Amino acid sequence: ETAAAAVLGVGAEIDRELGIIRAVAARLTAAQVSELEAANPPMRIYANGEVRTAGGGNGNSMATDYPSLVRADLLHDEGLTGYGTTIAIVDTGSWLGKGIKKNAQGQHRLLIRFDAFLDQVDTAGADDDDLNGHGSHVTGVAMSSRRADGKFNGLAPDADLVVVEAFDAAGGSTYADVINGLDWVVANKNAYGIGVLNLSFSAPPRGHYWEDPLGQAVMAAWQAGIVVVASAGNTGPDAMTIGSPGSVPYIITVGAMTDSYTPGDTSDDRLTSFSAAGPTYDAFVKPDLVAPGGHMLSTIWQQTALAALHAEYFDGKYFEMSGTSQAAAAVSGIAALLLQSEPGLTPDQVKCRLLASARPAVDDLGMLAYSIFQQGTGLVDAYDTIYGSANDCANAGLDVDADLDGTGHFIGRAQRAADGSFYIEGLAGYVWNDGYVWNDGYVWNDGYVWNDGYVWNDGYVWNDGYVWNDGYPWADGYVWNDGYVWNDGLTEPATINVWVEQE
């Protein structure tokens, strides 16, 4: 009673009574603390510190580290958490466990769940609809509101969520089911304020990007004003391994890097061995950038297929997984932060800001440690994305309207040298997306050293005599792959499988 009276006397509010220690919990300003300390008799005041379990394994509240790796934690400290934005995730579903069901404000944030297999809204309201676990994992990377060591587990902890279940318990789907889900997202964009669409899956390209049904669907989403983020695929490290829909030039395609289990030490950061590389079959630079994708921690339901198959990576709450799926989810979260900061940005403008602020890996001589076809513009930087000023630097020279109505299609600027290596046609060797000159006005390697002099892949030089995919005769000019049969062996428009990336 004495403590309560004293707290009320300085104008503070009591959160709860703690009778077992004859105290109260309250939120106090610095001035109120000083006033209580000067009281007669003085009050004992204790900070409401964090308490953590001491169990083995991952525990119940693990630091994920990747928000700090891309400097999103600095934005969270400034109050930028994705509030008011919506991320739609087309995947195996999502477990609405702790950190997903509610945002950082304690508010329920699942807006709706759509079942692309049954073509209907799921009204059952179950929290454990994800029987595979992949969708839950990427959702957690993008937007978990759980905290550890004072930092959020996910990139956009206050973003709203739209779940589109288009993959089964084994992680498989078909073009028809996935595209049905994408169709629903575009049709319901305004109803749920969908600003970002995460696609952590890939399939082998089945033609030019404008001929591929998945490509057409994601272009329609981009045209509708949705920022589409897709994984590059886990089929690397060889060139020309980017899958669909990541091969679509308009959207944001993400490769994966890893901190090698040392988040506080950048000297051993590297590109993951599985991250797919460009150029695409239509000669575009992909991936557009890279994000953390190695040994990513996120929460999944314990009854999922992944938890059963890989129990060694699961402690009952947190599951460790690597893949460009997780890297894409990280970028989706950052895109939500940007849209909260500047709601009026178009998808092209969001892409521009992300790419222009990324930090390429360079060696101690300032040269690219990885090819542009491996790392794109470099490691995503959430903080510089928000506070950057780049504009009109993405998708210049492209026209999504023409692509969709069939009046115009586009080929990128990648060229293949006589020794089998790839390069970019244009000024200074690096003209990206027809009009944005990377090394003429925006210098890639000016002051951006990822690894403090460390050369990724231990000096392995991609374009020095190494023949990428020998047998794919690149073009003389812009006539490319003349005579190559895209659907070799596929004589009927049969079902084509699409698999989520869960390596």
Salt bridges, closest charged atoms under 4 A:
ASP15 OD2 - ARG27 NE 3.82
ASP73 OD2 - LYS151 NZ 3.04
ASP91 OD1 - HIS134 ND1 2.81
ASP127 OD2 - LYS101 NZ 2.99
ASP129 OD2 - ARG113 NE 3.03
ASP149 OD1 - ARG52 NH1 2.73
ASP259 OD1 - HIS295 NE2 2.62
ASP282 OD1 - HIS208 ND1 2.53
ASP288 OD2 - LYS286 NZ 2.81
ASP288 OD1 - LYS351 NZ 3.85
GLU312 OE2 - HIS310 ND1 3.86
GLU342 OE2 - ARG353 NH2 2.74
ASP381 OD2 - ARG71 NE 3.16
ASP381 OD2 - ARG359 NE 2.99
ASP384 OD1 - ARG71 NH2 2.93
ASP403 OD1 - HIS409 ND1 2.60
GLU425 OE1 - ARG413 NH1 3.53
ASP434 OD1 - ARG413 NH2 2.65
